[in-house]
Amino acid sequence: MSAVKVVALDSETVKRLRNGGMDANCQKPERRVSDGGGNPCRHCLEDMPAGDPFLVLAHRPFPGTQPYAEVGPLFIHAEDCSRYRETDGLPGYLKSREAVLLRGYSPDDRIVYGTGQTVAPKDIESVSTKLFERPDIAYIHVRSAGYNCFQFRIERA
């Protein structure tokens, strides 16, 4: 059993965005077609194959606005897909990545300084488990190492 829980973008948010709802910048998501270059959908946590329509939008993966509540781009399938199950361990798309950025956050959604680190995907679970030994860390973001884009959230299992 995994010591961490992977939390993908929730289905209600995805449905709202697919139906023309506004993103974090109060804009409608842009519709694109995947070139197969490794854009993971933040709902199903699978890379989008070439030819798949997807939406690109601004997202704030926090419950509210505050100085540490970063907004950045992310991708979701334009058509229905199943939300990644929290009990499925780490998503398979990570096998094609060299590194990701992990960053711990406090219960009040602030960055916990000293927790940010770039790790190989094979080390996500062990590093996250170690970070969760700290009582000041409520959750961890997995972000792209190259662009800092939010990928998914990790919580204690």
C-alpha positions as CSV (number, residue, x, y, z in Angstrom):
1,M,0.0,0.0,0.0
2,S,1.2,3.5,-0.9
3,A,2.2,5.9,1.9
4,V,0.9,8.8,-0.2
5,K,-2.4,9.7,-1.8
6,V,-2.4,11.3,-5.3
7,V,-5.1,13.9,-5.7
8,A,-6.0,14.9,-9.3
9,L,-8.1,17.9,-10.3
10,D,-11.6,17.4,-9.1
11,S,-14.4,16.4,-11.6
12,E,-16.7,19.3,-10.7
13,T,-14.0,21.9,-11.6
14,V,-13.2,20.0,-14.8
15,K,-16.9,19.8,-15.8
16,R,-17.3,23.5,-15.2
17,L,-14.3,24.4,-17.4
18,R,-15.3,22.0,-20.2
19,N,-18.7,23.7,-20.2
20,G,-17.1,27.1,-20.8
21,G,-16.6,28.2,-17.2
22,M,-13.9,30.8,-16.5
23,D,-10.4,29.9,-15.3
24,A,-8.4,31.6,-12.6
25,N,-7.7,34.6,-14.8
26,C,-11.5,34.9,-15.6
27,Q,-11.0,33.7,-19.1
28,K,-12.5,30.8,-21.0
29,P,-10.1,27.9,-21.5
30,E,-8.4,27.7,-24.9
31,R,-9.1,24.7,-27.0
32,R,-6.1,23.0,-28.7
33,V,-5.1,19.7,-30.3
34,S,-2.3,17.7,-28.8
35,D,0.9,17.1,-30.7
36,G,1.6,14.1,-28.4
37,G,4.5,16.0,-26.8
38,G,3.7,14.9,-23.2
39,N,1.0,17.2,-21.8
40,P,-0.7,15.3,-19.0
41,C,-4.3,15.9,-18.3
42,R,-4.6,17.0,-14.7
43,H,-7.9,15.1,-14.3
44,C,-7.0,11.6,-15.5
45,L,-3.3,12.1,-15.1
46,E,-2.5,10.6,-18.5
47,D,-0.4,12.1,-21.3
48,M,-2.6,13.2,-24.2
49,P,-1.9,11.4,-27.4
50,A,-1.4,13.3,-30.7
51,G,-4.7,14.4,-32.1
52,D,-6.6,14.6,-28.8
53,P,-8.4,17.9,-28.2
54,F,-7.6,19.5,-24.9
55,L,-8.1,22.7,-23.0
56,V,-5.3,24.9,-21.7
57,L,-6.2,27.3,-18.9
58,A,-5.0,29.2,-15.9
59,H,-5.4,27.4,-12.6
60,R,-4.8,28.3,-8.9
61,P,-4.5,25.0,-7.0
62,F,-5.4,26.6,-3.7
63,P,-8.7,27.3,-1.9
64,G,-8.4,31.1,-2.1
65,T,-6.1,34.0,-3.0
66,Q,-3.1,34.9,-0.8
67,P,0.5,35.7,-1.6
68,Y,1.6,32.1,-2.1
69,A,-1.4,31.1,-4.2
70,E,0.3,30.8,-7.6
71,V,-1.6,30.7,-10.8
72,G,-0.2,28.8,-13.8
73,P,-1.2,27.0,-16.9
74,L,-2.5,23.4,-17.0
75,F,-4.1,21.0,-19.4
76,I,-7.3,18.9,-19.3
77,H,-8.9,16.7,-21.9
78,A,-11.6,18.6,-23.8
79,E,-13.7,15.4,-23.8
80,D,-14.7,13.2,-20.9
81,C,-12.1,11.2,-19.1
82,S,-12.2,9.4,-15.7
83,R,-10.6,11.1,-12.7
84,Y,-7.5,9.5,-11.5
85,R,-8.2,7.3,-8.4
86,E,-6.4,8.4,-5.3
87,T,-5.6,4.8,-4.5
88,D,-3.7,4.0,-7.8
89,G,-0.3,5.2,-6.6
90,L,1.8,7.4,-8.8
91,P,0.6,8.1,-12.4
92,G,2.2,6.2,-15.2
93,Y,3.1,9.3,-17.2
94,L,5.9,10.0,-14.7
95,K,7.9,7.1,-16.2
96,S,8.7,9.3,-19.2
97,R,9.9,12.2,-17.0
98,E,13.4,12.8,-15.7
99,A,12.5,14.9,-12.8
100,V,9.6,16.8,-11.0
101,L,9.5,19.5,-8.4
102,L,8.1,18.7,-5.0
103,R,7.1,21.5,-2.6
104,G,5.5,21.2,0.8
105,Y,2.6,23.5,2.0
106,S,1.3,24.3,5.5
107,P,-2.3,23.9,6.7
108,D,-2.8,27.6,5.8
109,D,-1.7,27.0,2.2
110,R,1.7,28.7,2.5
111,I,5.0,27.3,1.0
112,V,7.0,25.6,3.7
113,Y,10.5,26.9,3.0
114,G,13.2,24.3,2.7
115,T,10.9,21.7,1.3
116,G,11.2,22.5,-2.4
117,Q,13.4,20.0,-4.3
118,T,13.7,18.5,-7.7
119,V,13.6,14.7,-7.6
120,A,13.5,11.7,-10.0
121,P,9.9,10.3,-10.3
122,K,11.0,7.0,-8.7
123,D,11.8,9.0,-5.5
124,I,8.5,10.9,-5.2
125,E,7.0,8.5,-2.7
126,S,10.1,8.2,-0.4
127,V,10.8,12.0,-0.4
128,S,7.1,12.8,0.2
129,T,7.0,10.3,3.1
130,K,10.1,12.0,4.6
131,L,8.5,15.5,4.1
132,F,5.3,14.3,5.8
133,E,7.3,13.5,9.0
134,R,7.2,17.3,9.5
135,P,4.1,18.4,11.3
136,D,4.0,21.7,9.5
137,I,3.4,20.1,6.1
138,A,-0.3,19.5,5.2
139,Y,0.2,18.5,1.6
140,I,2.7,18.5,-1.3
141,H,2.5,19.8,-4.8
142,V,4.1,17.8,-7.6
143,R,5.0,20.3,-10.3
144,S,6.9,20.1,-13.6
145,A,10.7,20.6,-13.0
146,G,11.1,22.7,-16.1
147,Y,8.1,25.0,-16.0
148,N,6.8,24.8,-12.5
149,C,3.3,23.8,-13.7
150,F,1.1,22.2,-11.2
151,Q,0.7,18.4,-11.9
152,F,-1.2,17.0,-8.9
153,R,-1.3,17.2,-5.1
154,I,0.0,14.5,-2.7
155,E,-1.6,14.0,0.7
156,R,-0.9,11.5,3.5
157,A,-2.5,8.1,2.7
